[in-house]
Structures are given as structure tokens and as C-alpha cells.
Amino acid sequence: MARQGLSRALVTASWLAEAVRAGRVGAGLRVLDASWYPPKERNARQEFKERHIPGASFFDIEECRDKSSPYDFMLPSESHFADYVGGLGVSNDTHVVVYDGDEVGTFYAPRAWWMFRAFGHKEVSVLNGGFKNWLKEGHPVTAEVTQPTPAVFKARLNRALVKTFEEMVQNVSSLNFQVVDSRPEGRFRGTELDQGLESGHIPGAVNIPFHSFLSETGHEKSIEEIQEIFREKKVDLSKPLTATCRKGVTACQIALAAFLCGKRDVAVYDGSWSEWFHRAPPHYKVSELKRSKA
């Protein structure tokens, strides 16, 4: 397998299809379906059982998280992550390709991509265009669930890629790093509810909705287009940057987009608005909506 294939943050459906046809999915290449949907809308695990990329395993974000946290999808411990991905046949030498089946093209896959990177794994890629375009291009699917041979994965959290609530609070006054919020504009401005929560944003944050980086087909836009998006929002990719959202998922789209531009050190505020809303003082929640004191 060409080394350039291992160094890219994105792989194409045709590249992965060729790897599947050549029988390369195994200890050296693992494919993970990282789909997640609201329970009342779709069942990710059931859909995986019905059809998925041949040789793929299901990466269950509900299982690979800190279940003791009151906030959704917080990073698990090093040992939890290591045990979980090791059970999926991923070692430190495995090239991991993640995808999801969301209709936009890519939604949860960048979260899995970032999790691997946060725990020190470099050879991880996102399937550009997701399962949606895999199907559209006519590549093979299967209902056969393979059982990968367990592997040993050693995880070491890179704390430079993760921001805590305390660090975010300190940054409001220190402005040590830029903050980009990937939620839709209405939720960022505070004019619409954010999945049941009153919305708004962290002081000083810039809004770039994650779908801004995706084309109409669901593929990542070109590097030139992504760079222009950051420039228009006056985000300087040569300076420290942290991404946030509702629960640390679409923020990873910001990290991925910046990575494609050569910036590999974007941190994600893992707790994001879910934690900020519950813990930050009122004057640290910027909103255009006047809240009732009742």
C-alpha cells in the first residue's frame, strides 16, 4: 500500500474499494462505521447489520465514551479507548478508515478520526463523501459481519488536542487561542433551541457551520475553498485554534478542515456547549435572545 495513502486525512471511495477488492482489509487496514443517529430517527447498529462496507466493523460511540460524565460523548480513558479499539482489531500499526451513513455525507466520522488522533494514532483517515457516496458510486456492500482478531493498542492522550472547561473559561479573558463554533448560525446566535438547550455561544467565538466545508455532494471542499472560508471569517490558521459545537462532534469537522490545510494541532473543546451551558456564568453565554428571569 502506497505510503501517501497512509498519510492522508481523507481517502476516496475508489481507493478504499480497490483495497477491499484486493483483500487488504485486515490487520493492516481496518474500516470502521462510526454512524450515530438520534434513536427515534434511525438505528445505526441495525443499519450496519443490514449493509456496510465489506470487512468493516461498527465503532459504537455510545460504548467508546466516558459513561460517568453527565455530558454526551466525552472522551473515554486511555485504557477504555485502547481496549475498545483493540477489540476491533486496531493496533498502533493499523491504518484506520472511518465513515458514517449520514445524509450530509460526513457527520460522526470526523469525531472518530479526531478521537484516534487524540489518543496518539496518526494513520487514520475519513472516507471522503461517506457511505452515501460509496453507495452512489456503486461500490460493494454486505450484511456479513466479520469478527476481527483482537489487537493490542496503546493509547496516550495528547492533551494539546483537548480543551477543558477551565481552559475555555481562562481563554475568555486571556485570548490565548481562537475559538470556532461549528453549529448552525441560529444556535450560535441564540435565536433557536440547541437540541432542547437554550443556545448562544462562548464570548469571542467565531461561527463557521460545519456544513460550510462540505460540497453539495457531501464531499469535502477543496483546500483552496476551505482556506477561503477561514480567511473570510478572519481565522488565522497560523495561530492556536480550538473548535467547539454542541457536544464535541461537528467541532471535529473544523479540526479536519484545518488539518487538510496543514494545521494539525486544532484542539476540540470536548464538553462544548452542553457543558458550557450548565457550568458557565450567565455573562459568559452570549445570546441575542432575551432570556426570561422567571
Phi and psi in degrees as a GROMACS rama.xvg file:
@    title "Ramachandran Plot"
@    xaxis  label "Phi"
@    yaxis  label "Psi"
@TYPE xy
-62.8359  138.731  ALA-2
-63.406  -31.5437  ARG-3
-62.7557  -25.8236  GLN-4
-68.4715  -27.792  GLY-5
-82.2595  -22.2746  LEU-6
-92.3069  -10.4955  SER-7
-82.109  144.773  ARG-8
-79.6414  -17.3751  ALA-9
-124.002  142.596  LEU-10
-125.901  150.043  VAL-11
-85.4164  162.009  THR-12
-63.397  -37.0275  ALA-13
-67.1955  -37.6158  SER-14
-63.1262  -46.5426  TRP-15
-68.7641  -37.8102  LEU-16
-61.2817  -39.4284  ALA-17
-65.6251  -39.4598  GLU-18
-63.7672  -38.764  ALA-19
-64.8793  -46.9305  VAL-20
-61.9159  -35.1571  ARG-21
-82.5086  -0.281592  ALA-22
72.6344  27.3068  GLY-23
-86.2059  -9.8889  ARG-24
-70.4879  121.805  VAL-25
172.55  -143.801  GLY-26
-61.1704  -32.4322  ALA-27
-88.4159  -17.4049  GLY-28
-144.161  114.793  LEU-29
-115.052  136.858  ARG-30
-110.555  127.819  VAL-31
-123.345  128.5  LEU-32
-89.3773  110.488  ASP-33
-103.478  27.5038  ALA-34
-64.1221  145.969  SER-35
-150.73  139.082  TRP-36
-138.608  155.173  TYR-37
-55.1664  131.924  PRO-38
-50.945  -34.2765  PRO-39
-80.6418  -9.5789  LYS-40
-100.239  -52.937  GLU-41
-147.382  158.524  ARG-42
-114.026  101.549  ASN-43
-61.5036  -44.6697  ALA-44
-66.5715  -39.9629  ARG-45
-64.9288  -42.0678  GLN-46
-63.6297  -36.2882  GLU-47
-62.6518  -42.6931  PHE-48
-63.1404  -30.4978  LYS-49
-79.5972  -37.5118  GLU-50
-165.777  136.949  ARG-51
-159.064  172.191  HIS-52
-65.745  132.241  ILE-53
-52.7642  130.873  PRO-54
87.0508  -5.34452  GLY-55
-75.0157  155.307  ALA-56
-118.481  159.454  SER-57
-92.447  120.848  PHE-58
-93.6572  104.051  PHE-59
-90.1883  102.973  ASP-60
-66.5567  -18.6228  ILE-61
-72.3536  -27.2346  GLU-62
-91.7204  -35.1311  GLU-63
-94.5434  68.4187  CYS-64
-156.807  172.302  ARG-65
-83.9222  98.9483  ASP-66
-72.906  -12.2409  LYS-67
-83.8921  -11.8794  SER-68
-81.2436  144.54  SER-69
-76.5199  -6.63232  PRO-70
-105.87  148.516  TYR-71
-67.5232  138.135  ASP-72
60.4136  27.1863  PHE-73
-65.7335  149.698  MET-74
-56.1371  139.638  LEU-75
-77.4536  178.148  PRO-76
-71.7555  166.288  SER-77
-57.8054  -44.6239  GLU-78
-67.6792  -38.2892  SER-79
-62.8377  -46.8346  HIS-80
-63.5764  -44.9824  PHE-81
-60.4642  -45.0454  ALA-82
-65.7131  -40.5945  ASP-83
-66.9273  -52.2404  TYR-84
-73.062  -27.8378  VAL-85
-61.8482  -36.8066  GLY-86
-66.3509  -19.4408  GLY-87
-92.7938  7.92883  LEU-88
83.83  16.7469  GLY-89
-96.6609  122.534  VAL-90
-108.777  179.092  SER-91
-69.808  -12.0683  ASN-92
-101.712  2.88456  ASP-93
-84.6483  136.511  THR-94
-84.5831  120.962  HIS-95
-104.676  130.962  VAL-96
-117.712  124.597  VAL-97
-113.329  147.351  VAL-98
-149.508  169.895  TYR-99
-146.038  170.327  ASP-100
-103.902  19.1834  GLY-101
-64.7676  149.313  ASP-102
-67.1931  -22.6215  GLU-103
-76.1972  -14.5199  VAL-104
116.703  -54.7996  GLY-105
-145.456  124.511  THR-106
-132.208  -64.2382  PHE-107
-90.1346  -19.1349  TYR-108
-57.7526  -42.0488  ALA-109
-62.3639  -28.0102  PRO-110
-65.3506  -45.7613  ARG-111
-63.7216  -41.4419  ALA-112
-56.2607  -47.7533  TRP-113
-66.7751  -38.1081  TRP-114
-59.2721  -45.6477  MET-115
-60.1402  -44.4883  PHE-116
-65.0084  -39.9732  ARG-117
-61.7328  -30.2687  ALA-118
-97.0664  21.0355  PHE-119
91.1064  6.79847  GLY-120
-92.889  124.573  HIS-121
-95.9234  -32.7778  LYS-122
-88.9761  73.2432  GLU-123
-135.964  136.217  VAL-124
-133.927  155.982  SER-125
-103.002  136.504  VAL-126
-72.2071  111.495  LEU-127
-65.355  122.528  ASN-128
94.1366  -14.0474  GLY-129
67.2683  -172.187  GLY-130
-65.2684  -31.0493  PHE-131
-54.1343  -46.8723  LYS-132
-82.5948  -24.2841  ASN-133
-58.1989  -45.6307  TRP-134
-67.9679  -43.2111  LEU-135
-60.5702  -34.8801  LYS-136
-83.5297  -2.5968  GLU-137
80.7367  23.2155  GLY-138
-77.8087  158.363  HIS-139
-69.4371  149.075  PRO-140
-132.096  165.172  VAL-141
-149.448  159.197  THR-142
-103.644  -2.86862  ALA-143
-74.4563  123.373  GLU-144
-97.2753  116.731  VAL-145
-87.504  151.797  THR-146
-109.455  100.193  GLN-147
-67.3152  149.171  PRO-148
-70.1473  124.705  THR-149
-55.1737  146.556  PRO-150
-128.732  168.754  ALA-151
-99.6732  122.073  VAL-152
-120.309  127.687  PHE-153
-104.93  117.75  LYS-154
-103.008  137.533  ALA-155
-136.776  113.417  ARG-156
-66.2946  126.068  LEU-157
-89.7182  97.4091  ASN-158
-66.5388  -15.0047  ARG-159
-68.7556  -19.6156  ALA-160
-96.0419  2.70206  LEU-161
-130.441  129.827  VAL-162
-109.33  140.933  LYS-163
-97.032  168.521  THR-164
-56.9927  -44.9231  PHE-165
-61.6446  -40.0712  GLU-166
-67.4914  -36.3973  GLU-167
-68.3668  -39.6796  MET-168
-62.2818  -46.4856  VAL-169
-60.6988  -34.7393  GLN-170
-71.1263  -22.0309  ASN-171
-57.0515  -38.2975  VAL-172
-96.3089  -35.0862  SER-173
-80.7761  -28.191  SER-174
52.2559  43.3246  LEU-175
-72.221  -23.815  ASN-176
-145.697  154.044  PHE-177
-75.5481  151.556  GLN-178
-126.276  126.033  VAL-179
-117.222  128.826  VAL-180
-104.658  126.323  ASP-181
-94.7465  5.88334  SER-182
-77.0511  164.536  ARG-183
-57.6861  152.62  PRO-184
-55.9452  -41.5255  GLU-185
-62.6357  -37.5273  GLY-186
-72.9861  -37.1147  ARG-187
-64.0163  -43.8016  PHE-188
-75.5476  -20.6781  ARG-189
93.574  12.9848  GLY-190
-92.798  -5.08767  THR-191
-142.729  153.506  GLU-192
-63.925  147.4  LEU-193
-109.124  87.1548  ASP-194
51.0385  47.409  GLN-195
95.6654  -18.1431  GLY-196
-94.1237  148.163  LEU-197
-61.4601  143.456  GLU-198
-107.752  -173.314  SER-199
142.493  -165.574  GLY-200
-149.726  168.389  HIS-201
-72.7823  136.059  ILE-202
-52.7992  133.238  PRO-203
87.9131  -7.59103  GLY-204
-72.4166  152.165  ALA-205
-109.61  141.108  VAL-206
-99.9884  120.081  ASN-207
-132.21  95.6181  ILE-208
-53.1452  136.074  PRO-209
-57.2719  -31.8764  PHE-210
-70.1245  -10.2042  HIS-211
-60.4562  -26.4156  SER-212
-89.4834  -3.02077  PHE-213
-106.947  140.779  LEU-214
-77.9371  175.691  SER-215
-62.9974  -25.7271  GLU-216
-83.5618  -11.8968  THR-217
98.6532  5.19857  GLY-218
-89.6052  159.415  HIS-219
-66.0509  140.749  GLU-220
-69.2682  168.921  LYS-221
-67.1937  158.955  SER-222
-57.83  -39.6843  ILE-223
-63.0415  -41.8129  GLU-224
-66.5909  -40.1926  GLU-225
-64.8904  -43.7823  ILE-226
-60.1122  -39.6392  GLN-227
-65.8639  -37.3415  GLU-228
-61.0868  -45.9801  ILE-229
-63.6993  -41.6829  PHE-230
-61.8885  -43.7829  ARG-231
-60.4445  -31.6785  GLU-232
-91.5647  6.18055  LYS-233
58.6052  37.0296  LYS-234
-95.5949  120.368  VAL-235
-93.4814  108.294  ASP-236
-72.3083  -4.35788  LEU-237
-88.2789  -5.36319  SER-238
-116.109  161.412  LYS-239
-55.1228  140.788  PRO-240
-143.116  136.346  LEU-241
-125.863  138.487  THR-242
-107.241  145.665  ALA-243
-141.884  166.019  THR-244
-160.468  -135.662  CYS-245
-89.9437  -44.99  ARG-246
-145.368  29.0857  LYS-247
78.8268  19.1497  GLY-248
-101.787  -67.3014  VAL-249
-68.5749  -16.1912  THR-250
-57.2123  -31.2309  ALA-251
-68.578  -20.0244  CYS-252
-67.4425  -34.6603  GLN-253
-64.8065  -45.2217  ILE-254
-61.9456  -40.5235  ALA-255
-66.4294  -45.7722  LEU-256
-60.6916  -43.1122  ALA-257
-66.6275  -37.5476  ALA-258
-58.8986  -41.8833  PHE-259
-63.0686  -25.2586  LEU-260
-88.8992  3.41859  CYS-261
100.481  -2.85842  GLY-262
-95.8082  107.512  LYS-263
-103.616  7.7448  ARG-264
-117.876  25.3245  ASP-265
-69.5353  127.796  VAL-266
-90.8369  157.037  ALA-267
-118.421  131.833  VAL-268
-79.3504  103.277  TYR-269
-61.9597  -39.7818  ASP-270
-74.5217  -29.7816  GLY-271
47.8788  -152.415  SER-272
-63.375  -29.8457  TRP-273
-55.3282  -45.6512  SER-274
-79.2142  -42.6973  GLU-275
-59.4986  -42.5337  TRP-276
-59.4589  -40.8812  PHE-277
-82.5859  -23.3386  HIS-278
-112.954  -26.8672  ARG-279
-77.8392  147.011  ALA-280
-65.437  154.803  PRO-281
-52.0348  -39.14  PRO-282
-74.3237  -2.66325  HIS-283
-101.802  13.7624  TYR-284
-119.61  102.248  LYS-285
-85.6337  122.627  VAL-286
-147.795  143.435  SER-287
-85.2702  -8.90713  GLU-288
-91.9489  125.811  LEU-289
-75.8264  116.01  LYS-290
-84.8846  139.853  ARG-291
-74.1026  142.297  SER-292
-86.6435  -2.78994  LYS-293
